[in-house]
Amino acid sequence: MTDLMNPLRTDGEAIPTLVAMLKKELGVRIAKLVLSTDGATINKWIKGTVEPTANQKRLIYSAGYVINVLKAYVEPKELKLWMVSHSEYLYGIPAMELRHRPEDVQNAALNRVSRGEHHELLAAQLSEG
């Protein structure tokens, strides 16, 4: 894992880049929900005019990690849907509750991609035969 995507990182160097990526990948509405803030604050973080608190930085890095894992394997529409849908892996909570259970949501994202397309193809083949 690169240091940029380290979900435990708390410095502010990559914050503008990560927040801009989250806004682009999730859209403003979902990004506001995931990051627990308003659109104006998101724009200030992107411009670097306001620095997030240490807890907000951890949330941004965790969200960046989850989104980068998912976007490598799933379509953008599915990524957004996954973030707001209830997850069996997370015992019914949606992944957008990242702020309360960051490690669980990161593991759920890894679980989603590890069971991705190949799992669905294998499951279809097993049910046929």
N, C-alpha and C positions, 0 to 999 in steps of 0.2 A: 504494500500500500504506500502510495506517495504521501509525503508529509502534508501536502495540500489537502488531501481527503481524510486525514486522520480525524476520526470523530471525537478524539479526546483532546485535540488541539484547542487552545483557548486564546491564542494571540489574535491580533486583528488584521494581519497582513492580507489574507485572502478573502476577507469578508465582502468587499464590494463585488469581486468576481463571482463568489458563490451566491450571493443574494441575487445578482443579475441573472445567473443561471437558473436559480429556483423560480424567479419571476417568469422567465422565458418558458421553462419546462412545465410549470404548474399553472401559469396564468395568475393574475393578480389576486383573484378571489380565493383560490386554494392556498396560494403562498401566504396570504394574510392569516388564514386559519391555521396553517401549519406553524408559522412563526409567531403566532399570537400577537399580532400588531396591526397597525393600519397601513394603508397604501403610502401615505406621506412619509412615514418612518422608513418603510422599505426603500423609497426613493432616496432618502437622506443617507441610508446605509450604503446604497450603490454609489452615490456621489462622494461619500466619505466625509460628509459634513457633520454627521453624528455617529458616535461610536456606540455599538451595543454593549450592554452589561456583560459580565463574564458568563452568566447563565444564558443570555441570549446568544452569545458567541458559541457556546456548546451546542445549543439548539440548531444554529445555522450550520455548523460543521456536521452534526448528526444528520440533518435533513439533506445536506449536500452529498454525504456518503450514500444515503438510501437512494436518492434520485439518480446518482451516477451508476450505482449497481443496477437499478431497474432499467434505466434508459439504454443500457448496453444490450438488453435482452427483450424488452417489450416495446410495443408501439406507444407513441405519446398518449393516445386516448386511453389505452389500458393502464398506463402509468397513473394518470389522473384518477381514473376509476378506482384503482387499487388503493390510492391514498385516502379516499373518502368512504370506501366500502367497509363493511364489517368483515373482520378477518377471523377465520377459524383458528389460525395459528396464534392469534392474539386474544383468543377466548371471547370473540365477539366485539372487541373495540376496533374502531377504524385506525388505520396507520397514521392519520393526521393527529392523533393523540401522542405523537412523538415526544412532546415536551414532558409527559409524565413517565414514559417507559422507553427511553431512547434505545437502550440495548436490545430490548425485546423487538422493537420495530426494525432495527438493523438486522437482527436474526431472521425476522419474518421476511424481509426483502431477500436475503440470501436464500431462504427456503423457497420463496416464490421462483427465483431464477433457476435454482438447482432442480426444481421439479418442472420447469418450463415446458417448452415445446416437446422435448424428448419424452418427458413423463406422459404428456397427453397422447403422443403417438403410441407409446408402449401400452398405455391403458386401453386405447382403442383396439390395438392388436390383441391384447389379452382377452378382452371381452368378446372378440370375434371367434376366438379359437378355443 
